[in-house]
């Protein structure tokens, strides 16, 4: 059966409990409490989306989403530990300690003849700006993005409802859009980023019909609010599949609309530039796999380093400033332009600029100022970037080894290496408990 045939509305396939492997033992207690309380309140209650998909793939879901025929106000009344959020899509968050269960009301397509519906679409692009039109479960299926995310686990009888062949697509490891791909991308251009992310995370192939419109519609990302694209950046590059996600973004022409200066820098250079970026992404994936702290600040700096260094070189060649001043100016100007596309909060953008500004200081290895670099709060992140710069031919192996070895010495031995006779007062800062900068967090796989 073709993907088009599967994407026609038809009767749902009900997969009984005896024919699937989704077990309540693998569903969080919080999600089960929400499902059972909705059921007890007389409402339909389903586990939906990525959690059902992941359970069928024998993976551990990051979180659990619930859908129901209860309205946000009715859900909020059932759970004292809940609050209604969102404007574009009104949802309810039910909190159990640190775990949040997201509960959504079944949604339906808007009726353009009915002005009472809370639905708004951009006339220019077709992007959905607000969509709070409620409907039935059958309606809700057709508002979801990919078939693999449109499976509903029914708490009433533990069956799975499949209206779009999602179970077969999961088995075939195929990512298919529900409905007409071009229309769905125009409704929400972020779906193109989700296609790249899911293909990378799940190791699925993007269906040909689903992939075909993406390069021609990639420009629609230019109209997506920059803060929303920051959220997508974190999901794409901090879920443990950054390398593959990056490759998918470039394959479909999406990365150029997220980081235009970086894409231009990659296009104009040799393979070393791509190796530099992918080495950093691979290091981040490794940290995620080892459950070590990560921060958006570091990859933000990786993506901007090439354009910043070229900008700085031009200023130095013009004789208008020193190398350090040029890097400071470049980091400030390019981060400001970049924030027009993907908005990085100051808690990440300011440490990122510091990390870049420290790079010229690795060229000096004598004196107290050079010694003080070891105590800088951003030293570790700057050191990691410096090591990666070897791939660009900007740092020689001898310098990289020297900065690596000096960190292993006692403070007195370090002082000697820097040509300092005494360490009165020590050096400023401390490396104990240092994070890479910004607000580092433990990595979690995105849906």
C-alpha positions as CSV (number, residue, x, y, z in Angstrom):
1,X,0.0,0.0,0.0
2,X,1.4,3.4,-0.9
3,X,1.8,6.2,1.6
4,X,-0.9,8.2,-0.2
5,X,-3.4,5.3,0.2
6,X,-2.5,5.0,3.9
7,X,-3.0,8.7,4.4
8,X,-6.7,8.6,3.3
9,X,-9.2,8.7,6.1
10,X,-10.5,5.3,6.9
11,X,-11.7,3.2,9.8
12,X,-9.2,2.7,12.6
13,X,-7.3,-0.5,13.1
14,X,-7.6,-1.6,16.7
15,X,-4.5,-3.5,17.9
16,X,-5.6,-5.5,21.0
17,X,-3.3,-5.9,24.0
18,X,-2.5,-9.5,23.0
19,X,-0.9,-8.2,19.7
20,X,1.4,-5.4,20.9
21,X,4.1,-5.0,23.5
22,X,3.1,-1.8,25.3
23,X,2.8,-2.6,29.0
24,X,1.7,-0.4,31.9
25,X,4.9,-1.6,33.6
26,X,6.8,0.7,31.3
27,X,4.5,3.7,31.6
28,X,5.3,6.2,34.4
29,X,3.2,6.2,37.5
30,X,2.3,9.9,36.9
31,X,1.0,9.2,33.4
32,X,-1.1,6.3,34.7
33,X,-2.6,8.5,37.4
34,X,-3.6,11.0,34.8
35,X,-5.1,8.4,32.5
36,X,-7.1,6.7,35.2
37,X,-8.4,9.9,36.8
38,X,-9.6,11.1,33.4
39,X,-11.3,7.7,32.8
40,X,-12.8,7.8,36.3
41,X,-14.1,11.3,35.5
42,X,-16.0,10.0,32.5
43,X,-13.6,11.1,29.8
44,X,-11.7,9.3,27.1
45,X,-8.0,9.0,27.9
46,X,-5.2,7.9,25.7
47,X,-1.4,7.8,25.8
48,X,-0.3,9.3,22.5
49,X,2.6,10.3,20.4
50,X,6.3,9.7,21.0
51,X,5.8,7.6,24.1
52,X,3.7,5.0,22.3
53,X,6.1,5.0,19.4
54,X,9.1,4.5,21.6
55,X,7.5,1.7,23.6
56,X,6.8,-0.1,20.4
57,X,10.5,0.4,19.5
58,X,11.5,-1.0,22.9
59,X,12.9,2.3,23.9
60,X,12.4,4.2,27.2
61,X,10.2,7.3,26.5
62,X,11.6,10.7,27.7
63,X,8.1,11.8,28.6
64,X,4.5,10.8,28.3
65,X,1.7,12.8,26.6
66,X,-2.0,12.3,27.2
67,X,-4.9,13.3,25.0
68,X,-8.6,13.3,25.9
69,X,-12.0,14.7,25.0
70,X,-12.0,16.8,28.2
71,X,-11.5,20.5,27.6
72,X,-8.5,22.3,29.2
73,X,-10.9,23.8,31.9
74,X,-12.3,20.4,32.7
75,X,-8.8,18.9,32.9
76,X,-7.7,21.7,35.2
77,X,-10.7,21.1,37.5
78,X,-9.8,17.4,37.8
79,X,-6.2,18.1,38.8
80,X,-5.3,20.6,41.5
81,X,-1.6,20.2,40.5
82,X,-2.2,21.5,37.0
83,X,-2.2,24.7,35.0
84,X,-3.4,25.7,31.5
85,X,-0.6,26.9,29.3
86,X,-0.1,28.1,25.7
87,X,-1.9,30.4,23.3
88,X,-1.2,28.8,19.9
89,X,-2.2,25.4,21.4
90,X,-3.9,25.5,24.8
91,X,-2.6,22.5,26.9
92,X,-2.7,21.5,30.5
93,X,0.5,20.6,32.4
94,X,-0.1,18.2,35.4
95,X,2.9,18.3,37.7
96,X,4.0,15.3,39.9
97,X,7.2,16.5,41.6
98,X,9.7,17.1,38.8
99,X,7.7,15.1,36.3
100,X,5.1,16.9,34.1
101,X,2.4,15.1,32.1
102,X,1.2,17.2,29.2
103,X,-2.6,16.7,28.5
104,X,-4.2,18.0,25.3
105,X,-7.8,18.0,24.2
106,X,-8.6,16.3,20.9
107,X,-8.3,18.9,18.1
108,X,-10.1,19.3,14.9
109,X,-9.7,21.1,11.6
110,X,-11.1,24.7,11.6
111,X,-14.2,25.6,9.7
112,X,-13.4,28.8,7.8
113,X,-17.2,29.6,7.7
114,X,-17.4,29.7,11.5
115,X,-15.9,32.9,13.0
116,X,-16.4,31.5,16.5
117,X,-13.5,29.0,16.1
118,X,-10.3,30.0,17.8
119,X,-8.2,29.5,14.7
120,X,-5.8,31.9,13.0
121,X,-3.7,31.3,9.8
122,X,-1.1,33.6,8.3
123,X,-2.4,34.8,4.9
124,X,1.1,35.1,3.5
125,X,2.6,31.7,4.4
126,X,-0.3,29.5,5.5
127,X,1.4,29.1,8.9
128,X,-1.1,28.3,11.7
129,X,-0.8,31.1,14.3
130,X,-3.5,29.8,16.7
131,X,-5.4,26.6,16.8
132,X,-7.7,25.7,19.6
133,X,-10.5,24.0,17.7
134,X,-11.6,20.9,19.6
135,X,-13.0,17.7,18.0
136,X,-13.0,13.9,18.3
137,X,-10.2,11.4,18.5
138,X,-10.7,10.6,14.8
139,X,-10.3,14.4,14.0
140,X,-7.2,14.6,16.3
141,X,-5.4,11.9,14.3
142,X,-5.3,14.0,11.2
143,X,-3.9,17.0,13.0
144,X,-0.7,15.1,14.1
145,X,2.4,15.3,12.0
146,X,3.9,11.8,11.3
147,X,2.2,8.5,11.2
148,X,4.7,7.1,13.7
149,X,3.4,9.7,16.2
150,X,-0.3,9.1,15.6
151,X,-0.8,5.9,17.7
152,X,-3.3,6.0,20.7
153,X,-3.0,3.7,23.7
154,X,-6.4,3.3,25.3
155,X,-6.3,3.0,29.0
156,X,-9.8,1.5,29.0
157,X,-8.8,-1.8,27.3
158,X,-5.1,-1.4,26.7
159,X,-5.5,-1.5,23.0
160,X,-3.8,0.7,20.4
161,X,-5.8,2.7,17.8
162,X,-4.0,3.2,14.5
163,X,-5.8,5.2,11.8
164,X,-2.9,5.9,9.5
165,X,-0.7,2.8,9.3
166,X,1.7,4.1,11.9
167,X,2.4,0.7,13.4
168,X,3.5,-0.6,10.0
169,X,5.7,2.5,9.3
170,X,7.4,2.0,12.7
171,X,8.1,-1.6,11.8
172,X,9.4,-0.4,8.4
173,X,11.4,2.4,10.0
174,X,9.8,4.9,7.7
175,X,8.9,8.5,8.6
176,X,5.8,9.6,6.8
177,X,3.8,12.8,7.0
178,X,0.1,12.6,7.6
179,X,-1.8,14.3,4.8
180,X,-0.3,16.5,2.1
181,X,3.3,17.2,3.1
182,X,3.5,20.7,1.5
183,X,0.3,21.9,3.2
184,X,1.4,20.5,6.5
185,X,4.9,22.2,6.3
186,X,3.2,25.5,5.4
187,X,0.9,25.2,8.4
188,X,3.9,24.7,10.6
189,X,7.4,25.0,9.1
190,X,9.0,23.5,12.2
191,X,7.7,20.1,11.0
192,X,10.6,20.1,8.6
193,X,13.0,20.3,11.5
194,X,11.1,17.6,13.3
195,X,11.4,15.4,10.2
196,X,15.2,15.8,10.4
197,X,15.3,15.2,14.1
198,X,13.1,12.1,14.2
199,X,15.0,10.6,11.2
200,X,18.2,11.1,13.1
201,X,17.0,10.0,16.5
202,X,15.0,7.0,15.4
203,X,17.3,6.0,12.5
204,X,14.3,6.1,10.2
205,X,14.3,6.9,6.5
206,X,12.2,10.0,5.5
207,X,9.6,8.8,3.0
208,X,10.2,10.2,-0.5
209,X,6.9,12.1,-0.6
210,X,7.5,13.5,2.8
211,X,11.0,14.7,1.9
212,X,10.3,16.1,-1.6
213,X,8.9,19.5,-0.7
214,X,11.4,20.4,2.1
215,X,14.2,22.0,0.1
216,X,11.7,24.3,-1.7
217,X,9.9,25.2,1.5
218,X,13.0,25.6,3.8
219,X,12.7,29.4,3.5
220,X,9.5,29.3,5.6
221,X,11.7,28.9,8.6
222,X,12.7,32.5,8.2
223,X,9.2,33.5,9.5
224,X,9.3,31.2,12.6
225,X,9.8,33.1,15.9
226,X,13.5,33.0,16.8
227,X,12.9,31.8,20.4
228,X,10.9,28.8,19.1
229,X,13.8,27.9,16.9
230,X,16.1,27.9,19.9
231,X,13.9,25.2,21.5
232,X,14.2,23.2,18.3
233,X,18.0,23.8,18.3
234,X,18.2,22.2,21.8
235,X,16.1,19.2,20.7
236,X,18.1,18.7,17.6
237,X,21.6,19.0,19.0
238,X,21.2,17.9,22.6
239,X,19.4,14.6,22.3
240,X,22.4,12.4,21.4
241,X,22.0,12.4,17.7
242,X,23.6,15.8,16.8
243,X,25.8,14.5,14.0
244,X,23.0,12.8,12.0
245,X,20.6,15.6,12.7
246,X,23.1,18.2,11.4
247,X,23.6,16.1,8.2
248,X,19.9,15.9,7.6
249,X,19.5,19.6,8.1
250,X,22.2,20.3,5.5
251,X,20.9,17.6,3.1
252,X,17.5,19.3,2.9
253,X,18.8,22.9,2.9
254,X,17.4,23.7,6.4
255,X,20.6,24.5,8.2
256,X,21.2,27.6,6.0
257,X,18.1,29.1,7.4
258,X,19.1,28.5,11.0
259,X,22.8,29.5,10.8
260,X,23.2,31.3,7.5
261,X,26.7,32.7,8.2
262,X,27.9,29.2,9.3
263,X,26.5,27.6,6.2
264,X,28.3,30.1,4.0
265,X,31.5,29.5,5.8
266,X,31.2,25.8,5.3
267,X,30.4,26.2,1.6
268,X,33.4,28.4,1.0
269,X,35.9,26.3,2.7
270,X,37.5,22.8,2.5
271,X,36.5,19.5,4.2
272,X,38.5,20.6,7.3
273,X,35.7,23.0,8.3
274,X,33.1,20.3,8.1
275,X,35.3,18.0,10.1
276,X,35.7,20.7,12.8
277,X,31.9,21.1,13.2
278,X,31.2,17.4,13.1
279,X,33.9,16.6,15.6
280,X,32.3,19.0,18.1
281,X,28.9,17.5,17.4
282,X,30.3,14.0,18.0
283,X,31.8,15.1,21.3
284,X,28.4,16.4,22.4
285,X,26.7,13.1,21.4
286,X,29.4,11.3,23.5
287,X,28.7,13.5,26.5
288,X,24.9,12.8,26.2
289,X,25.6,9.0,26.0
290,X,27.7,9.3,29.1
291,X,25.0,11.4,30.9
292,X,27.5,14.3,31.3
293,X,26.3,17.9,31.5
294,X,25.9,19.8,28.2
295,X,25.0,23.4,27.4
296,X,23.7,25.0,24.2
297,X,26.5,27.6,24.6
298,X,29.3,25.4,23.4
299,X,27.7,24.3,20.0
300,X,26.5,27.9,19.5
301,X,30.2,28.9,19.8
302,X,31.3,26.1,17.5
303,X,28.9,27.2,14.8
304,X,29.9,30.9,15.0
305,X,33.7,30.4,15.4
306,X,34.4,30.2,11.7
307,X,32.5,33.3,10.7
308,X,33.8,35.2,13.7
309,X,37.4,34.3,13.0
310,X,37.1,35.4,9.4
311,X,35.5,38.6,10.4
312,X,38.3,39.2,13.0
313,X,41.0,38.4,10.4
314,X,39.6,41.1,8.1
315,X,39.7,43.7,10.9
316,X,43.3,42.8,11.8
317,X,44.4,42.9,8.1
318,X,42.9,46.4,7.9
319,X,45.0,47.4,10.9
320,X,42.1,48.8,12.8
321,X,42.5,46.7,16.0
322,X,44.4,43.9,17.7
323,X,43.4,40.2,17.3
324,X,41.7,40.2,20.7
325,X,39.7,43.3,19.9
326,X,38.7,41.9,16.5
327,X,37.4,38.7,18.0
328,X,35.4,40.6,20.6
329,X,33.9,42.8,17.9
330,X,33.2,39.8,15.6
331,X,31.6,37.8,18.4
332,X,29.3,40.7,19.3
333,X,28.2,41.5,15.8
334,X,27.7,38.0,14.5
335,X,25.9,36.8,17.6
336,X,23.5,39.8,17.3
337,X,22.8,38.9,13.7
338,X,22.4,35.2,14.5
339,X,19.8,35.9,17.2
340,X,17.5,37.2,14.5
341,X,17.3,33.6,13.3
342,X,17.8,31.5,16.4
343,X,17.5,33.4,19.6
344,X,19.9,32.4,22.3
345,X,19.2,33.8,25.8
346,X,21.9,35.9,27.4
347,X,22.7,33.1,29.9
348,X,24.1,31.3,26.8
349,X,25.1,34.0,24.4
350,X,27.3,36.0,26.8
351,X,29.4,32.9,28.0
352,X,29.7,31.9,24.3
353,X,31.2,35.2,23.5
354,X,33.6,34.9,26.4
355,X,34.7,31.4,25.1
356,X,35.5,32.8,21.7
357,X,37.3,35.9,23.1
358,X,39.6,33.6,25.1
359,X,41.0,31.9,21.9
360,X,43.8,34.5,21.2
361,X,45.1,34.1,24.7
362,X,46.1,30.5,24.1
363,X,48.9,31.9,21.9
364,X,50.7,33.3,25.0
365,X,52.3,30.9,27.5
366,X,54.4,33.2,29.6
367,X,53.5,35.6,32.3
368,X,50.8,36.1,34.9
369,X,48.1,37.0,32.4
370,X,48.7,33.7,30.6
371,X,48.7,31.9,33.9
372,X,45.4,33.5,34.9
373,X,43.7,31.9,31.9
374,X,43.6,28.6,33.8
375,X,41.4,30.1,36.4
376,X,38.9,31.7,34.0
377,X,35.3,30.5,34.4
378,X,35.1,29.7,30.7
379,X,38.6,28.1,30.5
380,X,37.3,24.5,30.1
381,X,34.9,25.4,27.2
382,X,37.6,27.6,25.6
383,X,40.2,24.8,25.9
384,X,37.8,22.3,24.3
385,X,37.3,24.7,21.4
386,X,41.0,25.3,21.1
387,X,41.6,21.6,20.8
388,X,39.1,21.3,18.0
389,X,40.7,24.2,16.2
390,X,43.6,21.8,15.4
391,X,41.3,20.4,12.7
392,X,41.3,23.8,11.0
393,X,45.1,24.1,11.2
394,X,44.8,27.0,13.6
395,X,46.5,25.3,16.5
396,X,49.6,23.1,16.3
397,X,49.9,19.8,18.1
398,X,52.7,21.1,20.4
399,X,50.5,23.9,21.7
400,X,47.6,21.6,22.3
401,X,49.8,19.1,24.2
402,X,51.3,21.9,26.3
403,X,47.9,23.3,27.4
404,X,46.7,19.8,28.1
405,X,49.7,18.8,30.2
406,X,49.9,22.1,32.2
407,X,46.4,21.4,33.7
408,X,47.7,18.3,35.3
409,X,50.4,20.0,37.3
410,X,50.3,21.5,40.8
411,X,49.9,25.3,41.0
412,X,53.5,25.8,41.8
413,X,54.6,23.7,38.9
414,X,52.2,25.5,36.6
415,X,53.7,28.8,37.7
416,X,57.1,27.6,36.6
417,X,55.8,26.6,33.3
418,X,54.4,30.1,32.8
419,X,57.8,31.6,33.8
420,X,56.5,33.0,37.1
421,X,58.8,32.8,40.1
422,X,56.1,33.1,42.8
423,X,52.4,32.4,43.1
424,X,51.6,34.9,45.8
425,X,47.8,35.2,45.9
426,X,47.5,32.3,43.5
427,X,45.6,32.8,40.3
428,X,42.1,34.0,40.1
429,X,39.2,31.5,39.7
430,X,39.0,27.8,40.4
431,X,38.5,24.8,38.2
432,X,36.7,22.8,40.8
433,X,33.2,22.0,39.7
434,X,33.5,24.2,36.6
435,X,30.9,23.8,33.9
436,X,31.3,24.5,30.2
437,X,29.5,27.9,30.6
438,X,26.0,29.0,30.6
439,X,23.5,26.9,32.6
440,X,24.7,23.4,31.9
441,X,22.2,20.6,32.4
442,X,22.0,16.9,32.3
443,X,21.2,15.7,28.8
444,X,17.8,14.1,28.1
445,X,16.7,12.6,24.8
446,X,14.1,14.7,23.0
447,X,10.9,13.1,21.8
